[in-house]
Amino acid sequence: MLFEPIRFRNTELPNRIVMSPMCMYSCKEGVVNDFHFTHYTSRAYGGTGLIIVEGTSVSREGMISPEDVGLWNDEQAEALSKIVKHIHDNTETKVGIQLAHAGRKAGTRNGEQLALEDGGWETLAPSPIPYKPEERVPHELTKEEITEIAQQFAAAARRAVNAGFDLVEIHAAHGYLLHEFLSPVSNERTDEYGGSLENRSLFLMEVIAAVRKIIGEERPLFVRISADEYAENGWDLNQSIELCKSLKTAGVDLIDVSSGGNIHGARINVFNGYQVPFAAEIKKQVGISVGAVGLITAPQQAEEILQNGEADLVFLGRELLRNPYFAVQASFEMKEPCFFPRQYERGRPRQ
Ligand SMILES: Cc1cc2nc3c(=O)[nH]c(=O)nc-3n(C[C@H](O)[C@H](O)[C@H](O)COP(=O)(O)O)c2cc1C
């Protein structure tokens, strides 16, 4: 199944192998450069079915670090469009982009919050609760500011469409702004954005609606969530399932199922495929397409996840950092068809 094409709306992926979004922290002013061009086009030449470009901030304050990719101006969009065009013109890979806002986890370097005098900035959050106790207290967003950020997601989505991206993924995981609203640990609001699960989900639902309006009915929309944040009375699988029912109704095409990131010091038991059961449960309970991610490193392991009906796509992160040719090599091993650059034909293994 790994090399069976799959369609989401008007976009057909040539196979089920996805490059998981991974921040490279290598931009100036949010503009991608030759490093990113080489990095992403290599994974496309390696046969990856779908590349999701790293967490890309919808605003300056939303950057995890000053070196993040941004998509709030035309220069940033233009630089990204060159990568997308090259991949479309030369390979079969489809390209998406993950739109993000880091919320209270913005303004860091190597995971440490930057002091204001070192280029840090005031962070934004649903409630004035820092991620780590020693960090600055984030600004509690007003309703007007929440609406403004939803519009920033929409504006970035418009630039993504114009830059030629095939799909958009909204980052609502890993303790960044949208996840902060979902979790009762980071959201103590008393207005319509806090309290019940429905209220905590409202901001994400508004972002989804605003982005869908821009990208239209033909382009797929994915959402990455943390299915569990490993905290007592925190965000968990049951709430994720309820949220995903609403996301399905709202026309989201796939849930990219990750976990963690909102609770500093949370203990996570990490092992091969450790997040796959979350994806499988969401797929089963909600009847929506899901992506599995987390320590998937071997073709047979990926194939099994698909064969077991646990996920529709497999997302690979670090394995694709080690091996940009993962997909095409897997296809040789499994004797399945996969894109291979015509220039490299003489390197094809003899069957
Ligand atoms: C260098 C690096 C950067 C990452 N950046 C992002 C990101 O921008 N957005 C995101 O949702 N996850 C990010 N992640 C998480 C990965 O997408 C993936 O979920 C995680 O690495 C687990 O998959 P793996 O075991 O295949 O690496 C990052 C991971 C790494 C290693």
The ligand as a Tripos MOL2 file, in Angstrom:
@<TRIPOS>MOLECULE
LIG
   31    33     1     0     0
SMALL
NO_CHARGES

@<TRIPOS>ATOM
      1 C1         14.4900   19.0430   13.3690 C.3       1 LIG1
      2 C2         13.0220   18.8570   13.6420 C.ar      1 LIG1
      3 C3         12.1540   19.9150   13.4370 C.ar      1 LIG1
      4 C4         10.7690   19.7590   13.6390 C.ar      1 LIG1
      5 N1          9.9030   20.7840   13.3300 N.ar      1 LIG1
      6 C5          8.5710   20.5500   13.3290 C.ar      1 LIG1
      7 C6          7.6700   21.4930   12.7770 C.ar      1 LIG1
      8 O1          8.0580   22.5210   12.2140 O.2       1 LIG1
      9 N2          6.3450   21.2190   12.8540 N.ar      1 LIG1
     10 C7          5.8630   20.0630   13.4130 C.ar      1 LIG1
     11 O2          4.6590   19.8670   13.4740 O.2       1 LIG1
     12 N3          6.7080   19.1290   13.9020 N.ar      1 LIG1
     13 C8          8.0380   19.3310   13.8390 C.ar      1 LIG1
     14 N4          8.8920   18.3390   14.2340 N.ar      1 LIG1
     15 C9          8.3250   17.0200   14.5870 C.3       1 LIG1
     16 C10         8.3490   16.0930   13.3420 C.3       1 LIG1
     17 O3          7.4940   16.5770   12.3280 O.3       1 LIG1
     18 C11         7.9140   14.6580   13.7230 C.3       1 LIG1
     19 O4          6.5840   14.7120   14.1670 O.3       1 LIG1
     20 C12         8.7990   14.0750   14.8110 C.3       1 LIG1
     21 O5         10.1670   14.2850   14.5200 O.3       1 LIG1
     22 C13         8.5510   12.5830   14.9960 C.3       1 LIG1
     23 O6          8.7680   11.8890   13.7870 O.3       1 LIG1
     24 P1         10.1620   11.1110   13.4770 P.3       1 LIG1
     25 O7         10.3700   10.1250   14.6020 O.co2     1 LIG1
     26 O8          9.9150   10.4360   12.1600 O.co2     1 LIG1
     27 O9         11.2540   12.1050   13.4230 O.co2     1 LIG1
     28 C14        10.2740   18.5110   14.0870 C.ar      1 LIG1
     29 C15        11.1770   17.4580   14.3240 C.ar      1 LIG1
     30 C16        12.5180   17.6150   14.0890 C.ar      1 LIG1
     31 C17        13.4420   16.4290   14.2870 C.3       1 LIG1
@<TRIPOS>BOND
     1     1     2 1
     2     2     3 ar
     3     2    30 ar
     4     3     4 ar
     5     4     5 ar
     6     4    28 ar
     7     5     6 ar
     8     6     7 ar
     9     6    13 1
    10     7     8 2
    11     7     9 ar
    12     9    10 ar
    13    10    11 2
    14    10    12 ar
    15    12    13 ar
    16    13    14 ar
    17    14    15 1
    18    14    28 ar
    19    15    16 1
    20    16    17 1
    21    16    18 1
    22    18    19 1
    23    18    20 1
    24    20    21 1
    25    20    22 1
    26    22    23 1
    27    23    24 1
    28    24    25 2
    29    24    26 1
    30    24    27 1
    31    28    29 ar
    32    29    30 ar
    33    30    31 1
@<TRIPOS>SUBSTRUCTURE
     1 LIG1         1 GROUP 0 **** ****
